Amino acid sequence: MTSTLTCKTCGANSVIQIQLTLPDGGEVDFCSCHVCESRWYNRDGEVLDLDALVDVPKKA
């Protein structure tokens, strides 16, 4: 079953979602709107700030 993502900026349904694995082994979803080019990351339904992802330590 697939669900259609909606852009929180412009409301378009033309959003892609790509699952990424962070250096610490955690997973996030990268989302990008094809209409307004808004981009965001989300983990467990929570939108993450890019700074939170940049500071993720590498897995030991």
PDBQT receptor file of N, H, CA, C and O in Angstrom, charges set to zero:
ATOM      1  N   MET A   1       0.850  -1.190   0.000  1.00  0.00    +0.000 N 
ATOM      2  CA  MET A   1       0.000   0.000   0.000  1.00  0.00    +0.000 C 
ATOM      3  C   MET A   1       0.888   1.244   0.000  1.00  0.00    +0.000 C 
ATOM      4  O   MET A   1       1.820   1.338   0.799  1.00  0.00    +0.000 OA
ATOM      5  N   THR A   2       0.614   2.173  -0.869  1.00  0.00    +0.000 N 
ATOM      6  H   THR A   2      -0.143   2.096  -1.518  1.00  0.00    +0.000 HD
ATOM      7  CA  THR A   2       1.362   3.422  -0.924  1.00  0.00    +0.000 C 
ATOM      8  C   THR A   2       0.471   4.566  -0.484  1.00  0.00    +0.000 C 
ATOM      9  O   THR A   2      -0.743   4.543  -0.690  1.00  0.00    +0.000 OA
ATOM     10  N   SER A   3       1.084   5.557   0.119  1.00  0.00    +0.000 N 
ATOM     11  H   SER A   3       2.069   5.575   0.287  1.00  0.00    +0.000 HD
ATOM     12  CA  SER A   3       0.323   6.738   0.518  1.00  0.00    +0.000 C 
ATOM     13  C   SER A   3       0.901   7.939  -0.217  1.00  0.00    +0.000 C 
ATOM     14  O   SER A   3       2.096   7.982  -0.510  1.00  0.00    +0.000 OA
ATOM     15  N   THR A   4       0.062   8.896  -0.506  1.00  0.00    +0.000 N 
ATOM     16  H   THR A   4      -0.908   8.861  -0.268  1.00  0.00    +0.000 HD
ATOM     17  CA  THR A   4       0.496  10.099  -1.186  1.00  0.00    +0.000 C 
ATOM     18  C   THR A   4       0.936  11.118  -0.141  1.00  0.00    +0.000 C 
ATOM     19  O   THR A   4       0.191  11.437   0.785  1.00  0.00    +0.000 OA
ATOM     20  N   LEU A   5       2.136  11.614  -0.299  1.00  0.00    +0.000 N 
ATOM     21  H   LEU A   5       2.742  11.355  -1.051  1.00  0.00    +0.000 HD
ATOM     22  CA  LEU A   5       2.638  12.641   0.598  1.00  0.00    +0.000 C 
ATOM     23  C   LEU A   5       2.185  14.007   0.107  1.00  0.00    +0.000 C 
ATOM     24  O   LEU A   5       2.080  14.238  -1.097  1.00  0.00    +0.000 OA
ATOM     25  N   THR A   6       1.922  14.895   1.028  1.00  0.00    +0.000 N 
ATOM     26  H   THR A   6       2.008  14.707   2.006  1.00  0.00    +0.000 HD
ATOM     27  CA  THR A   6       1.513  16.255   0.708  1.00  0.00    +0.000 C 
ATOM     28  C   THR A   6       2.570  17.220   1.230  1.00  0.00    +0.000 C 
ATOM     29  O   THR A   6       3.003  17.115   2.377  1.00  0.00    +0.000 OA
ATOM     30  N   CYS A   7       2.975  18.146   0.394  1.00  0.00    +0.000 N 
ATOM     31  H   CYS A   7       2.623  18.231  -0.538  1.00  0.00    +0.000 HD
ATOM     32  CA  CYS A   7       3.938  19.170   0.788  1.00  0.00    +0.000 C 
ATOM     33  C   CYS A   7       3.298  20.099   1.807  1.00  0.00    +0.000 C 
ATOM     34  O   CYS A   7       2.199  20.610   1.592  1.00  0.00    +0.000 OA
ATOM     35  N   LYS A   8       3.988  20.311   2.912  1.00  0.00    +0.000 N 
ATOM     36  H   LYS A   8       4.881  19.896   3.087  1.00  0.00    +0.000 HD
ATOM     37  CA  LYS A   8       3.474  21.192   3.959  1.00  0.00    +0.000 C 
ATOM     38  C   LYS A   8       3.641  22.667   3.592  1.00  0.00    +0.000 C 
ATOM     39  O   LYS A   8       3.051  23.532   4.240  1.00  0.00    +0.000 OA
ATOM     40  N   THR A   9       4.440  22.965   2.559  1.00  0.00    +0.000 N 
ATOM     41  H   THR A   9       4.920  22.263   2.033  1.00  0.00    +0.000 HD
ATOM     42  CA  THR A   9       4.646  24.339   2.124  1.00  0.00    +0.000 C 
ATOM     43  C   THR A   9       3.599  24.781   1.112  1.00  0.00    +0.000 C 
ATOM     44  O   THR A   9       2.975  25.829   1.279  1.00  0.00    +0.000 OA
ATOM     45  N   CYS A  10       3.401  23.975   0.044  1.00  0.00    +0.000 N 
ATOM     46  H   CYS A  10       3.908  23.123  -0.092  1.00  0.00    +0.000 HD
ATOM     47  CA  CYS A  10       2.502  24.400  -1.023  1.00  0.00    +0.000 C 
ATOM     48  C   CYS A  10       1.254  23.528  -1.175  1.00  0.00    +0.000 C 
ATOM     49  O   CYS A  10       0.337  23.894  -1.911  1.00  0.00    +0.000 OA
ATOM     50  N   GLY A  11       1.205  22.382  -0.491  1.00  0.00    +0.000 N 
ATOM     51  H   GLY A  11       1.949  22.085   0.107  1.00  0.00    +0.000 HD
ATOM     52  CA  GLY A  11       0.034  21.513  -0.548  1.00  0.00    +0.000 C 
ATOM     53  C   GLY A  11      -0.002  20.559  -1.732  1.00  0.00    +0.000 C 
ATOM     54  O   GLY A  11      -0.969  19.817  -1.899  1.00  0.00    +0.000 OA
ATOM     55  N   ALA A  12       1.041  20.570  -2.558  1.00  0.00    +0.000 N 
ATOM     56  H   ALA A  12       1.827  21.174  -2.423  1.00  0.00    +0.000 HD
ATOM     57  CA  ALA A  12       1.074  19.685  -3.726  1.00  0.00    +0.000 C 
ATOM     58  C   ALA A  12       1.241  18.231  -3.300  1.00  0.00    +0.000 C 
ATOM     59  O   ALA A  12       1.796  17.939  -2.241  1.00  0.00    +0.000 OA
ATOM     60  N   ASN A  13       0.752  17.328  -4.140  1.00  0.00    +0.000 N 
ATOM     61  H   ASN A  13       0.301  17.565  -5.001  1.00  0.00    +0.000 HD
ATOM     62  CA  ASN A  13       0.894  15.897  -3.890  1.00  0.00    +0.000 C 
ATOM     63  C   ASN A  13       2.050  15.299  -4.682  1.00  0.00    +0.000 C 
ATOM     64  O   ASN A  13       2.112  14.083  -4.865  1.00  0.00    +0.000 OA
ATOM     65  N   SER A  14       2.952  16.128  -5.146  1.00  0.00    +0.000 N 
ATOM     66  H   SER A  14       2.902  17.116  -4.998  1.00  0.00    +0.000 HD
ATOM     67  CA  SER A  14       4.078  15.692  -5.960  1.00  0.00    +0.000 C 
ATOM     68  C   SER A  14       5.349  15.679  -5.114  1.00  0.00    +0.000 C 
ATOM     69  O   SER A  14       6.273  16.458  -5.349  1.00  0.00    +0.000 OA
ATOM     70  N   VAL A  15       5.381  14.782  -4.123  1.00  0.00    +0.000 N 
ATOM     71  H   VAL A  15       4.631  14.150  -3.931  1.00  0.00    +0.000 HD
ATOM     72  CA  VAL A  15       6.486  14.708  -3.169  1.00  0.00    +0.000 C 
ATOM     73  C   VAL A  15       7.123  13.324  -3.255  1.00  0.00    +0.000 C 
ATOM     74  O   VAL A  15       6.423  12.313  -3.304  1.00  0.00    +0.000 OA
ATOM     75  N   ILE A  16       8.454  13.287  -3.272  1.00  0.00    +0.000 N 
ATOM     76  H   ILE A  16       9.022  14.109  -3.232  1.00  0.00    +0.000 HD
ATOM     77  CA  ILE A  16       9.142  12.007  -3.181  1.00  0.00    +0.000 C 
ATOM     78  C   ILE A  16       9.657  11.830  -1.760  1.00  0.00    +0.000 C 
ATOM     79  O   ILE A  16       9.884  12.806  -1.045  1.00  0.00    +0.000 OA
ATOM     80  N   GLN A  17       9.838  10.591  -1.363  1.00  0.00    +0.000 N 
ATOM     81  H   GLN A  17       9.655   9.798  -1.944  1.00  0.00    +0.000 HD
ATOM     82  CA  GLN A  17      10.361  10.270  -0.037  1.00  0.00    +0.000 C 
ATOM     83  C   GLN A  17      11.419   9.195  -0.210  1.00  0.00    +0.000 C 
ATOM     84  O   GLN A  17      11.169   8.158  -0.825  1.00  0.00    +0.000 OA
ATOM     85  N   ILE A  18      12.607   9.448   0.335  1.00  0.00    +0.000 N 
ATOM     86  H   ILE A  18      12.810  10.290   0.834  1.00  0.00    +0.000 HD
ATOM     87  CA  ILE A  18      13.718   8.515   0.238  1.00  0.00    +0.000 C 
ATOM     88  C   ILE A  18      14.214   8.219   1.643  1.00  0.00    +0.000 C 
ATOM     89  O   ILE A  18      14.509   9.136   2.410  1.00  0.00    +0.000 OA
ATOM     90  N   GLN A  19      14.306   6.940   1.980  1.00  0.00    +0.000 N 
ATOM     91  H   GLN A  19      14.067   6.195   1.357  1.00  0.00    +0.000 HD
ATOM     92  CA  GLN A  19      14.797   6.556   3.308  1.00  0.00    +0.000 C 
ATOM     93  C   GLN A  19      16.322   6.553   3.286  1.00  0.00    +0.000 C 
ATOM     94  O   GLN A  19      16.943   5.950   2.411  1.00  0.00    +0.000 OA
ATOM     95  N   LEU A  20      16.916   7.242   4.270  1.00  0.00    +0.000 N 
ATOM     96  H   LEU A  20      16.411   7.731   4.981  1.00  0.00    +0.000 HD
ATOM     97  CA  LEU A  20      18.369   7.353   4.387  1.00  0.00    +0.000 C 
ATOM     98  C   LEU A  20      18.833   6.783   5.712  1.00  0.00    +0.000 C 
ATOM     99  O   LEU A  20      18.120   6.868   6.712  1.00  0.00    +0.000 OA
ATOM    100  N   THR A  21      20.033   6.199   5.725  1.00  0.00    +0.000 N 
ATOM    101  H   THR A  21      20.612   6.130   4.913  1.00  0.00    +0.000 HD
ATOM    102  CA  THR A  21      20.641   5.725   6.960  1.00  0.00    +0.000 C 
ATOM    103  C   THR A  21      21.738   6.699   7.345  1.00  0.00    +0.000 C 
ATOM    104  O   THR A  21      22.628   6.991   6.545  1.00  0.00    +0.000 OA
ATOM    105  N   LEU A  22      21.676   7.204   8.572  1.00  0.00    +0.000 N 
ATOM    106  H   LEU A  22      20.954   6.967   9.222  1.00  0.00    +0.000 HD
ATOM    107  CA  LEU A  22      22.640   8.177   9.083  1.00  0.00    +0.000 C 
ATOM    108  C   LEU A  22      23.904   7.464   9.560  1.00  0.00    +0.000 C 
ATOM    109  O   LEU A  22      23.892   6.250   9.762  1.00  0.00    +0.000 OA
ATOM    110  N   PRO A  23      25.002   8.217   9.742  1.00  0.00    +0.000 N 
ATOM    111  CA  PRO A  23      26.252   7.610  10.208  1.00  0.00    +0.000 C 
ATOM    112  C   PRO A  23      26.122   6.852  11.537  1.00  0.00    +0.000 C 
ATOM    113  O   PRO A  23      26.882   5.918  11.790  1.00  0.00    +0.000 OA
ATOM    114  N   ASP A  24      25.165   7.247  12.383  1.00  0.00    +0.000 N 
ATOM    115  H   ASP A  24      24.547   8.006  12.177  1.00  0.00    +0.000 HD
ATOM    116  CA  ASP A  24      24.975   6.562  13.668  1.00  0.00    +0.000 C 
ATOM    117  C   ASP A  24      24.087   5.324  13.544  1.00  0.00    +0.000 C 
ATOM    118  O   ASP A  24      23.793   4.667  14.542  1.00  0.00    +0.000 OA
ATOM    119  N   GLY A  25      23.656   5.003  12.309  1.00  0.00    +0.000 N 
ATOM    120  H   GLY A  25      23.895   5.537  11.498  1.00  0.00    +0.000 HD
ATOM    121  CA  GLY A  25      22.805   3.848  12.082  1.00  0.00    +0.000 C 
ATOM    122  C   GLY A  25      21.318   4.158  12.127  1.00  0.00    +0.000 C 
ATOM    123  O   GLY A  25      20.502   3.307  11.775  1.00  0.00    +0.000 OA
ATOM    124  N   GLY A  26      20.953   5.359  12.555  1.00  0.00    +0.000 N 
ATOM    125  H   GLY A  26      21.617   6.050  12.841  1.00  0.00    +0.000 HD
ATOM    126  CA  GLY A  26      19.552   5.762  12.592  1.00  0.00    +0.000 C 
ATOM    127  C   GLY A  26      19.026   6.002  11.179  1.00  0.00    +0.000 C 
ATOM    128  O   GLY A  26      19.800   6.225  10.248  1.00  0.00    +0.000 OA
ATOM    129  N   GLU A  27      17.719   5.954  11.032  1.00  0.00    +0.000 N 
ATOM    130  H   GLU A  27      17.090   5.772  11.788  1.00  0.00    +0.000 HD
ATOM    131  CA  GLU A  27      17.114   6.166   9.726  1.00  0.00    +0.000 C 
ATOM    132  C   GLU A  27      16.220   7.398   9.731  1.00  0.00    +0.000 C 
ATOM    133  O   GLU A  27      15.522   7.675  10.707  1.00  0.00    +0.000 OA
ATOM    134  N   VAL A  28      16.255   8.129   8.627  1.00  0.00    +0.000 N 
ATOM    135  H   VAL A  28      16.822   7.904   7.835  1.00  0.00    +0.000 HD
ATOM    136  CA  VAL A  28      15.387   9.292   8.423  1.00  0.00    +0.000 C 
ATOM    137  C   VAL A  28      14.822   9.224   7.016  1.00  0.00    +0.000 C 
ATOM    138  O   VAL A  28      15.353   8.522   6.155  1.00  0.00    +0.000 OA
ATOM    139  N   ASP A  29      13.753   9.951   6.793  1.00  0.00    +0.000 N 
ATOM    140  H   ASP A  29      13.322  10.521   7.493  1.00  0.00    +0.000 HD
ATOM    141  CA  ASP A  29      13.175  10.073   5.466  1.00  0.00    +0.000 C 
ATOM    142  C   ASP A  29      13.483  11.461   4.930  1.00  0.00    +0.000 C 
ATOM    143  O   ASP A  29      13.216  12.465   5.590  1.00  0.00    +0.000 OA
ATOM    144  N   PHE A  30      14.048  11.512   3.723  1.00  0.00    +0.000 N 
ATOM    145  H   PHE A  30      14.265  10.697   3.186  1.00  0.00    +0.000 HD
ATOM    146  CA  PHE A  30      14.264  12.765   3.030  1.00  0.00    +0.000 C 
ATOM    147  C   PHE A  30      13.067  12.961   2.116  1.00  0.00    +0.000 C 
ATOM    148  O   PHE A  30      12.727  12.070   1.338  1.00  0.00    +0.000 OA
ATOM    149  N   CYS A  31      12.427  14.114   2.201  1.00  0.00    +0.000 N 
ATOM    150  H   CYS A  31      12.703  14.838   2.833  1.00  0.00    +0.000 HD
ATOM    151  CA  CYS A  31      11.259  14.414   1.365  1.00  0.00    +0.000 C 
ATOM    152  C   CYS A  31      11.546  15.656   0.533  1.00  0.00    +0.000 C 
ATOM    153  O   CYS A  31      12.178  16.601   1.004  1.00  0.00    +0.000 OA
ATOM    154  N   SER A  32      11.072  15.642  -0.716  1.00  0.00    +0.000 N 
ATOM    155  H   SER A  32      10.559  14.874  -1.099  1.00  0.00    +0.000 HD
ATOM    156  CA  SER A  32      11.297  16.756  -1.620  1.00  0.00    +0.000 C 
ATOM    157  C   SER A  32      10.062  16.969  -2.485  1.00  0.00    +0.000 C 
ATOM    158  O   SER A  32       9.536  16.025  -3.074  1.00  0.00    +0.000 OA
ATOM    159  N   CYS A  33       9.606  18.211  -2.558  1.00  0.00    +0.000 N 
ATOM    160  H   CYS A  33      10.033  18.978  -2.080  1.00  0.00    +0.000 HD
ATOM    161  CA  CYS A  33       8.442  18.566  -3.363  1.00  0.00    +0.000 C 
ATOM    162  C   CYS A  33       8.898  18.967  -4.761  1.00  0.00    +0.000 C 
ATOM    163  O   CYS A  33       9.765  19.828  -4.913  1.00  0.00    +0.000 OA
ATOM    164  N   HIS A  34       8.313  18.342  -5.780  1.00  0.00    +0.000 N 
ATOM    165  H   HIS A  34       7.609  17.643  -5.656  1.00  0.00    +0.000 HD
ATOM    166  CA  HIS A  34       8.667  18.656  -7.162  1.00  0.00    +0.000 C 
ATOM    167  C   HIS A  34       8.092  19.998  -7.617  1.00  0.00    +0.000 C 
ATOM    168  O   HIS A  34       8.572  20.568  -8.597  1.00  0.00    +0.000 OA
ATOM    169  N   VAL A  35       7.082  20.507  -6.929  1.00  0.00    +0.000 N 
ATOM    170  H   VAL A  35       6.693  20.043  -6.133  1.00  0.00    +0.000 HD
ATOM    171  CA  VAL A  35       6.426  21.747  -7.338  1.00  0.00    +0.000 C 
ATOM    172  C   VAL A  35       7.164  22.972  -6.803  1.00  0.00    +0.000 C 
ATOM    173  O   VAL A  35       7.569  23.839  -7.577  1.00  0.00    +0.000 OA
ATOM    174  N   CYS A  36       7.339  23.046  -5.483  1.00  0.00    +0.000 N 
ATOM    175  H   CYS A  36       7.010  22.342  -4.855  1.00  0.00    +0.000 HD
ATOM    176  CA  CYS A  36       7.953  24.253  -4.894  1.00  0.00    +0.000 C 
ATOM    177  C   CYS A  36       9.407  24.040  -4.463  1.00  0.00    +0.000 C 
ATOM    178  O   CYS A  36      10.063  24.965  -3.985  1.00  0.00    +0.000 OA
ATOM    179  N   GLU A  37       9.901  22.807  -4.636  1.00  0.00    +0.000 N 
ATOM    180  H   GLU A  37       9.368  22.055  -5.023  1.00  0.00    +0.000 HD
ATOM    181  CA  GLU A  37      11.268  22.439  -4.292  1.00  0.00    +0.000 C 
ATOM    182  C   GLU A  37      11.578  22.525  -2.802  1.00  0.00    +0.000 C 
ATOM    183  O   GLU A  37      12.746  22.597  -2.418  1.00  0.00    +0.000 OA
ATOM    184  N   SER A  38      10.558  22.520  -1.968  1.00  0.00    +0.000 N 
ATOM    185  H   SER A  38       9.610  22.463  -2.279  1.00  0.00    +0.000 HD
ATOM    186  CA  SER A  38      10.757  22.470  -0.526  1.00  0.00    +0.000 C 
ATOM    187  C   SER A  38      11.338  21.106  -0.173  1.00  0.00    +0.000 C 
ATOM    188  O   SER A  38      10.946  20.097  -0.759  1.00  0.00    +0.000 OA
ATOM    189  N   ARG A  39      12.270  21.068   0.780  1.00  0.00    +0.000 N 
ATOM    190  H   ARG A  39      12.587  21.888   1.256  1.00  0.00    +0.000 HD
ATOM    191  CA  ARG A  39      12.898  19.815   1.206  1.00  0.00    +0.000 C 
ATOM    192  C   ARG A  39      12.881  19.743   2.723  1.00  0.00    +0.000 C 
ATOM    193  O   ARG A  39      13.053  20.750   3.410  1.00  0.00    +0.000 OA
ATOM    194  N   TRP A  40      12.672  18.543   3.230  1.00  0.00    +0.000 N 
ATOM    195  H   TRP A  40      12.532  17.725   2.671  1.00  0.00    +0.000 HD
ATOM    196  CA  TRP A  40      12.689  18.352   4.670  1.00  0.00    +0.000 C 
ATOM    197  C   TRP A  40      13.052  16.918   4.999  1.00  0.00    +0.000 C 
ATOM    198  O   TRP A  40      12.981  16.030   4.150  1.00  0.00    +0.000 OA
ATOM    199  N   TYR A  41      13.443  16.708   6.250  1.00  0.00    +0.000 N 
ATOM    200  H   TYR A  41      13.501  17.429   6.940  1.00  0.00    +0.000 HD
ATOM    201  CA  TYR A  41      13.772  15.386   6.773  1.00  0.00    +0.000 C 
ATOM    202  C   TYR A  41      12.792  15.077   7.880  1.00  0.00    +0.000 C 
ATOM    203  O   TYR A  41      12.334  15.971   8.592  1.00  0.00    +0.000 OA
ATOM    204  N   ASN A  42      12.473  13.798   8.020  1.00  0.00    +0.000 N 
ATOM    205  H   ASN A  42      12.845  13.072   7.442  1.00  0.00    +0.000 HD
ATOM    206  CA  ASN A  42      11.562  13.441   9.088  1.00  0.00    +0.000 C 
ATOM    207  C   ASN A  42      11.945  12.086   9.654  1.00  0.00    +0.000 C 
ATOM    208  O   ASN A  42      12.376  11.184   8.935  1.00  0.00    +0.000 OA
ATOM    209  N   ARG A  43      11.776  11.972  10.955  1.00  0.00    +0.000 N 
ATOM    210  H   ARG A  43      11.427  12.705  11.539  1.00  0.00    +0.000 HD
ATOM    211  CA  ARG A  43      12.040  10.726  11.676  1.00  0.00    +0.000 C 
ATOM    212  C   ARG A  43      10.831  10.445  12.553  1.00  0.00    +0.000 C 
ATOM    213  O   ARG A  43      10.464  11.257  13.403  1.00  0.00    +0.000 OA
ATOM    214  N   ASP A  44      10.224   9.300  12.341  1.00  0.00    +0.000 N 
ATOM    215  H   ASP A  44      10.522   8.641  11.651  1.00  0.00    +0.000 HD
ATOM    216  CA  ASP A  44       9.059   8.886  13.130  1.00  0.00    +0.000 C 
ATOM    217  C   ASP A  44       7.960   9.946  13.152  1.00  0.00    +0.000 C 
ATOM    218  O   ASP A  44       7.326  10.168  14.183  1.00  0.00    +0.000 OA
ATOM    219  N   GLY A  45       7.738  10.601  12.008  1.00  0.00    +0.000 N 
ATOM    220  H   GLY A  45       8.253  10.420  11.170  1.00  0.00    +0.000 HD
ATOM    221  CA  GLY A  45       6.676  11.596  11.889  1.00  0.00    +0.000 C 
ATOM    222  C   GLY A  45       7.059  12.981  12.368  1.00  0.00    +0.000 C 
ATOM    223  O   GLY A  45       6.244  13.900  12.290  1.00  0.00    +0.000 OA
ATOM    224  N   GLU A  46       8.272  13.158  12.861  1.00  0.00    +0.000 N 
ATOM    225  H   GLU A  46       8.934  12.412  12.925  1.00  0.00    +0.000 HD
ATOM    226  CA  GLU A  46       8.734  14.460  13.361  1.00  0.00    +0.000 C 
ATOM    227  C   GLU A  46       9.680  15.091  12.341  1.00  0.00    +0.000 C 
ATOM    228  O   GLU A  46      10.650  14.460  11.919  1.00  0.00    +0.000 OA
ATOM    229  N   VAL A  47       9.401  16.329  11.946  1.00  0.00    +0.000 N 
ATOM    230  H   VAL A  47       8.613  16.841  12.289  1.00  0.00    +0.000 HD
ATOM    231  CA  VAL A  47      10.270  17.042  11.009  1.00  0.00    +0.000 C 
ATOM    232  C   VAL A  47      11.549  17.432  11.739  1.00  0.00    +0.000 C 
ATOM    233  O   VAL A  47      11.508  17.981  12.840  1.00  0.00    +0.000 OA
ATOM    234  N   LEU A  48      12.691  17.140  11.106  1.00  0.00    +0.000 N 
ATOM    235  H   LEU A  48      12.724  16.695  10.211  1.00  0.00    +0.000 HD
ATOM    236  CA  LEU A  48      13.991  17.416  11.709  1.00  0.00    +0.000 C 
ATOM    237  C   LEU A  48      14.664  18.595  11.034  1.00  0.00    +0.000 C 
ATOM    238  O   LEU A  48      14.523  18.798   9.828  1.00  0.00    +0.000 OA
ATOM    239  N   ASP A  49      15.386  19.363  11.810  1.00  0.00    +0.000 N 
ATOM    240  H   ASP A  49      15.500  19.198  12.790  1.00  0.00    +0.000 HD
ATOM    241  CA  ASP A  49      16.196  20.456  11.311  1.00  0.00    +0.000 C 
ATOM    242  C   ASP A  49      17.476  19.869  10.722  1.00  0.00    +0.000 C 
ATOM    243  O   ASP A  49      18.027  18.919  11.277  1.00  0.00    +0.000 OA
ATOM    244  N   LEU A  50      17.951  20.412   9.624  1.00  0.00    +0.000 N 
ATOM    245  H   LEU A  50      17.503  21.184   9.174  1.00  0.00    +0.000 HD
ATOM    246  CA  LEU A  50      19.159  19.906   8.989  1.00  0.00    +0.000 C 
ATOM    247  C   LEU A  50      20.339  19.917   9.956  1.00  0.00    +0.000 C 
ATOM    248  O   LEU A  50      21.174  19.013   9.909  1.00  0.00    +0.000 OA
ATOM    249  N   ASP A  51      20.429  20.917  10.829  1.00  0.00    +0.000 N 
ATOM    250  H   ASP A  51      19.751  21.651  10.868  1.00  0.00    +0.000 HD
ATOM    251  CA  ASP A  51      21.525  20.984  11.798  1.00  0.00    +0.000 C 
ATOM    252  C   ASP A  51      21.543  19.761  12.705  1.00  0.00    +0.000 C 
ATOM    253  O   ASP A  51      22.614  19.312  13.111  1.00  0.00    +0.000 OA
ATOM    254  N   ALA A  52      20.378  19.217  13.027  1.00  0.00    +0.000 N 
ATOM    255  H   ALA A  52      19.508  19.581  12.697  1.00  0.00    +0.000 HD
ATOM    256  CA  ALA A  52      20.310  18.024  13.875  1.00  0.00    +0.000 C 
ATOM    257  C   ALA A  52      20.916  16.823  13.166  1.00  0.00    +0.000 C 
ATOM    258  O   ALA A  52      21.461  15.932  13.818  1.00  0.00    +0.000 OA
ATOM    259  N   LEU A  53      20.830  16.786  11.844  1.00  0.00    +0.000 N 
ATOM    260  H   LEU A  53      20.388  17.510  11.315  1.00  0.00    +0.000 HD
ATOM    261  CA  LEU A  53      21.384  15.677  11.090  1.00  0.00    +0.000 C 
ATOM    262  C   LEU A  53      22.880  15.824  10.863  1.00  0.00    +0.000 C 
ATOM    263  O   LEU A  53      23.601  14.826  10.845  1.00  0.00    +0.000 OA
ATOM    264  N   VAL A  54      23.352  17.041  10.690  1.00  0.00    +0.000 N 
ATOM    265  H   VAL A  54      22.766  17.851  10.704  1.00  0.00    +0.000 HD
ATOM    266  CA  VAL A  54      24.768  17.285  10.436  1.00  0.00    +0.000 C 
ATOM    267  C   VAL A  54      25.605  16.909  11.647  1.00  0.00    +0.000 C 
ATOM    268  O   VAL A  54      26.746  16.474  11.494  1.00  0.00    +0.000 OA
ATOM    269  N   ASP A  55      25.064  17.068  12.846  1.00  0.00    +0.000 N 
ATOM    270  H   ASP A  55      24.137  17.422  12.971  1.00  0.00    +0.000 HD
ATOM    271  CA  ASP A  55      25.803  16.810  14.073  1.00  0.00    +0.000 C 
ATOM    272  C   ASP A  55      25.685  15.364  14.565  1.00  0.00    +0.000 C 
ATOM    273  O   ASP A  55      26.094  15.074  15.689  1.00  0.00    +0.000 OA
ATOM    274  N   VAL A  56      25.146  14.461  13.766  1.00  0.00    +0.000 N 
ATOM    275  H   VAL A  56      24.814  14.696  12.853  1.00  0.00    +0.000 HD
ATOM    276  CA  VAL A  56      24.999  13.066  14.180  1.00  0.00    +0.000 C 
ATOM    277  C   VAL A  56      26.383  12.417  14.187  1.00  0.00    +0.000 C 
ATOM    278  O   VAL A  56      27.080  12.429  13.172  1.00  0.00    +0.000 OA
ATOM    279  N   PRO A  57      26.785  11.844  15.338  1.00  0.00    +0.000 N 
ATOM    280  CA  PRO A  57      28.095  11.193  15.397  1.00  0.00    +0.000 C 
ATOM    281  C   PRO A  57      28.099   9.884  14.612  1.00  0.00    +0.000 C 
ATOM    282  O   PRO A  57      27.059   9.255  14.417  1.00  0.00    +0.000 OA
ATOM    283  N   LYS A  58      29.283   9.491  14.170  1.00  0.00    +0.000 N 
ATOM    284  H   LYS A  58      30.128  10.002  14.329  1.00  0.00    +0.000 HD
ATOM    285  CA  LYS A  58      29.411   8.212  13.472  1.00  0.00    +0.000 C 
ATOM    286  C   LYS A  58      29.275   7.062  14.454  1.00  0.00    +0.000 C 
ATOM    287  O   LYS A  58      29.620   7.176  15.630  1.00  0.00    +0.000 OA
ATOM    288  N   LYS A  59      28.766   5.955  13.943  1.00  0.00    +0.000 N 
ATOM    289  H   LYS A  59      28.485   5.862  12.988  1.00  0.00    +0.000 HD
ATOM    290  CA  LYS A  59      28.618   4.747  14.737  1.00  0.00    +0.000 C 
ATOM    291  C   LYS A  59      29.996   4.197  15.069  1.00  0.00    +0.000 C 
ATOM    292  O   LYS A  59      30.846   4.083  14.186  1.00  0.00    +0.000 OA
ATOM    293  N   ALA A  60      30.225   3.859  16.316  1.00  0.00    +0.000 N 
ATOM    294  H   ALA A  60      29.535   3.951  17.034  1.00  0.00    +0.000 HD
ATOM    295  CA  ALA A  60      31.537   3.360  16.740  1.00  0.00    +0.000 C 
ATOM    296  C   ALA A  60      31.745   1.917  16.352  1.00  0.00    +0.000 C 
ATOM    297  O   ALA A  60      32.798   1.347  16.636  1.00  0.00    +0.000 OA
TER     298      ALA A  60
